[in-house]
Amino acid sequence: MPKVQIYSTDWCPYCNAAKSLLDDKGVPYEEIDVTEPSLRMAMVQRAHGRRTVPQIFIGETHVGGYDELAQLERRGQLDPMLT
């Protein structure tokens, strides 16, 4: 299973929704709290300029935010990415 990383903040409802979706599927992930400015800048660089949270990566693939993650799940495309 590729490594899943979520750049997030504690107060972000979309971050919590993304983590809940992954938790419900039993998918382990690494959460990176971007309240630290240097971590937020690293996220922005890695996410090609996107500044909003969450920013989700599966392996080296940038999924995007919660909406994109949920869309992958609805289309049946998330599970293949996770194997």
Summary of the structure (lengths in Angstrom):
residues: 83
radius of gyration: 11.8
end to end distance: 4.9
largest distance: 35.1
contacts: 227
relative contact order: 0.24
helix: 45%
strand: 20%
